[in-house]
Amino acid sequence: MGVGRFHTVKPGDTLTAIARRLGVPLHLLIEVNQISDPNRIRPGQVLTVPGMTTDTAEHPEPPAAPAPVPAPLVIDRERFRLPPSQYMHEETEKDLIILHFTAGSTASGAFASWMSTEARVATAYILDLDGTIYELFDPRYWAFHLGIRGAASQNFRHDGRSVGIEIVNVGPLRERDRALFWWPNDFRTRWCGLDESSRYVRRTYRGFHHFAAFTPAQFAALPPLIAYLRQRFPVPKRLPSQAQREAADAAGYFRDYRGIAAHQNYRADKFDIGPAFDWDSVGI
């Protein structure tokens, strides 16, 4: 998650209002700007706005129905390869796979975002719109990708014990004038018309009512990738219960959970993997 742009504080602004208007998490706005007292900001102060998306420069629309990924499983380990300085070059035991979406439109945007920061934020894999799987670093190692607030040891434990998969998808949408828009420019970047029903899923989740659809190629490519990771690591053949799939419970149900889960299960302020994702597609 890289830095997207800047915002100059205006009279009457509050951090909460700014975060809502720009469509970024409040806590991330506070952390990026190292604000010690969120109630004290001043007019004229320039804030760095963290990029919610993995691509803040271009926003192409994906093809309507890409062809499914061919078998056997093919992983591209060359195009988007992170240097060791961009992740923790430390082997850790894995018992968890975490699914994310990029909140952006391209795999290259995700890679560029992670390369632009020294925070070592990344996932081992990106699953592109056409089903192409990119390995950014060997999943024996790890990087920050959950951002769980609280005790640092818990943050590191879940990041270290999990393999993250980012699926290219723009995420939550807002409706206006018979069309749907995603987050850049305060949700003014057009995604599709309401009549393009294959491009989105209508479901209410965490304050949004529409979410961008995943592609058939992504649903085809994900099960072989998960099967490959389960062959390499002792990740149980397990999904969250139906009641817990859209819940956030890092301190309870998911504290020692082993299997396949999603970012939303560890953060109440996150939308990925979201209601547009078909859990049955995982092949578990």
VENQUIGI-V434107 format. One record per residue. RES is the residue in three letters. D_FIRST is the distance of its C-alpha to the first C-alpha in Angstrom with 1 decimal. Layout:
BEGIN
((RES & D_FIRST) (RES & D_FIRST))
END
This chain:
BEGIN
((MET & 0.0) (GLY & 3.8) (VAL & 7.0) (GLY & 8.8) (ARG & 12.3) (PHE & 15.0) (HIS & 17.4) (THR & 20.9) (VAL & 22.4) (LYS & 25.6) (PRO & 28.6) (GLY & 28.3) (ASP & 24.5) (THR & 23.0) (LEU & 19.5) (THR & 19.9) (ALA & 21.1) (ILE & 18.5) (ALA & 15.6) (ARG & 17.7) (ARG & 18.5) (LEU & 15.1) (GLY & 13.8) (VAL & 11.1) (PRO & 11.8) (LEU & 14.4) (HIS & 13.7) (LEU & 10.2) (LEU & 12.0) (ILE & 14.7) (GLU & 12.8) (VAL & 11.0) (ASN & 14.5) (GLN & 16.4) (ILE & 18.7) (SER & 21.6) (ASP & 23.4) (PRO & 21.5) (ASN & 24.9) (ARG & 25.5) (ILE & 23.8) (ARG & 26.0) (PRO & 26.6) (GLY & 25.5) (GLN & 22.6) (VAL & 19.6) (LEU & 16.3) (THR & 12.9) (VAL & 10.9) (PRO & 7.1) (GLY & 5.8) (MET & 6.3) (THR & 6.7) (THR & 6.0) (ASP & 9.0) (THR & 10.3) (ALA & 13.5) (GLU & 15.4) (HIS & 16.1) (PRO & 18.9) (GLU & 20.5) (PRO & 20.9) (PRO & 24.4) (ALA & 26.4) (ALA & 27.4) (PRO & 26.3) (ALA & 28.7) (PRO & 28.0) (VAL & 27.0) (PRO & 30.2) (ALA & 31.4) (PRO & 31.4) (LEU & 27.7) (VAL & 26.2) (ILE & 23.0) (ASP & 21.8) (ARG & 21.1) (GLU & 21.3) (ARG & 19.2) (PHE & 15.6) (ARG & 16.5) (LEU & 14.4) (PRO & 16.8) (PRO & 17.8) (SER & 16.2) (GLN & 12.6) (TYR & 13.7) (MET & 16.6) (HIS & 19.7) (GLU & 21.5) (GLU & 23.1) (THR & 22.9) (GLU & 24.8) (LYS & 23.1) (ASP & 24.4) (LEU & 21.4) (ILE & 19.3) (ILE & 16.3) (LEU & 15.5) (HIS & 12.2) (PHE & 11.7) (THR & 8.9) (ALA & 9.7) (GLY & 10.3) (SER & 13.5) (THR & 13.3) (ALA & 12.7) (SER & 12.8) (GLY & 9.9) (ALA & 7.6) (PHE & 9.5) (ALA & 9.5) (SER & 5.8) (TRP & 6.2) (MET & 9.6) (SER & 9.0) (THR & 8.2) (GLU & 10.9) (ALA & 9.3) (ARG & 9.9) (VAL & 6.9) (ALA & 8.0) (THR & 10.8) (ALA & 14.2) (TYR & 14.7) (ILE & 13.6) (LEU & 16.4) (ASP & 17.0) (LEU & 19.1) (ASP & 22.2) (GLY & 22.0) (THR & 21.0) (ILE & 19.4) (TYR & 17.4) (GLU & 17.4) (LEU & 14.9) (PHE & 16.8) (ASP & 19.8) (PRO & 19.1) (ARG & 21.7) (TYR & 19.0) (TRP & 15.8) (ALA & 12.3) (PHE & 10.4) (HIS & 9.0) (LEU & 11.1) (GLY & 10.7) (ILE & 14.4) (ARG & 16.0) (GLY & 19.4) (ALA & 21.1) (ALA & 19.2) (SER & 21.4) (GLN & 20.5) (ASN & 16.7) (PHE & 17.5) (ARG & 20.1) (HIS & 18.2) (ASP & 15.2) (GLY & 18.0) (ARG & 20.3) (SER & 18.1) (VAL & 17.0) (GLY & 13.9) (ILE & 14.2) (GLU & 11.7) (ILE & 14.1) (VAL & 13.5) (ASN & 14.3) (VAL & 13.5) (GLY & 14.5) (PRO & 16.6) (LEU & 19.1) (ARG & 21.6) (GLU & 25.2) (ARG & 27.2) (ASP & 30.3) (ARG & 30.5) (ALA & 27.1) (LEU & 23.5) (PHE & 20.5) (TRP & 16.7) (TRP & 14.4) (PRO & 14.2) (ASN & 17.1) (ASP & 17.5) (PHE & 18.1) (ARG & 20.4) (THR & 19.1) (ARG & 21.7) (TRP & 21.0) (CYS & 24.6) (GLY & 28.0) (LEU & 29.2) (ASP & 31.8) (GLU & 29.2) (SER & 29.2) (SER & 27.8) (ARG & 24.4) (TYR & 23.6) (VAL & 24.7) (ARG & 26.3) (ARG & 25.6) (THR & 25.0) (TYR & 22.2) (ARG & 20.6) (GLY & 21.9) (PHE & 21.2) (HIS & 24.0) (HIS & 22.6) (PHE & 19.9) (ALA & 19.4) (ALA & 21.4) (PHE & 20.4) (THR & 22.6) (PRO & 25.8) (ALA & 24.6) (GLN & 21.5) (PHE & 23.9) (ALA & 26.3) (ALA & 24.0) (LEU & 22.4) (PRO & 25.6) (PRO & 26.6) (LEU & 23.2) (ILE & 23.6) (ALA & 27.2) (TYR & 26.4) (LEU & 24.1) (ARG & 26.8) (GLN & 29.4) (ARG & 27.5) (PHE & 26.6) (PRO & 28.6) (VAL & 26.3) (PRO & 28.8) (LYS & 29.5) (ARG & 28.4) (LEU & 26.4) (PRO & 26.0) (SER & 29.1) (GLN & 29.3) (ALA & 29.2) (GLN & 26.1) (ARG & 23.8) (GLU & 22.3) (ALA & 22.7) (ALA & 20.6) (ASP & 22.8) (ALA & 21.0) (ALA & 24.1) (GLY & 26.7) (TYR & 26.7) (PHE & 23.5) (ARG & 24.2) (ASP & 26.0) (TYR & 25.3) (ARG & 25.5) (GLY & 24.8) (ILE & 22.3) (ALA & 20.1) (ALA & 16.9) (HIS & 13.9) (GLN & 16.1) (ASN & 18.7) (TYR & 17.0) (ARG & 15.3) (ALA & 17.5) (ASP & 14.9) (LYS & 13.0) (PHE & 14.6) (ASP & 13.8) (ILE & 15.9) (GLY & 18.0) (PRO & 21.7) (ALA & 21.6) (PHE & 21.3) (ASP & 24.7) (TRP & 24.9) (ASP & 28.3) (SER & 26.6) (VAL & 25.4) (GLY & 29.0) (ILE & 29.5))
END
